[in-house]
Amino acid sequence: MNPQIKYVLLYRTPTKWRISVAEEDGAIGCGALPDTAPDASAEAAQQDMLDHLRQHWDFTGELTWHETKPDWWAAEPTTDPQP
């Protein structure tokens, strides 16, 4: 069974883009986007985050992003057809 994504966080640090993924069951995964440069645009990092979710979480939905403070973004799935 694929985990259901509840929300994700994406934020820039001086050395990398950091991520957190919260699942519906309460599990949280944290890490970084290893192939995304710290000076990459927010849009590029958001796309890389979506690609990361598709590859590592088998996520099939889309994300709706909003900036919560400078260089910090949060997103919730907008569609996810998994049962």
PyMOL commands that set and color helices and strands:
alter all, ss='L'
color gray80, all
select helices_A, chain A and resi 42-56
alter helices_A, ss='H'
color red, helices_A
select strands_A, chain A and resi 5-12+17-23+28-32+62-69+72-79
alter strands_A, ss='S'
color yellow, strands_A
deselect
rebuild
show_as cartoon
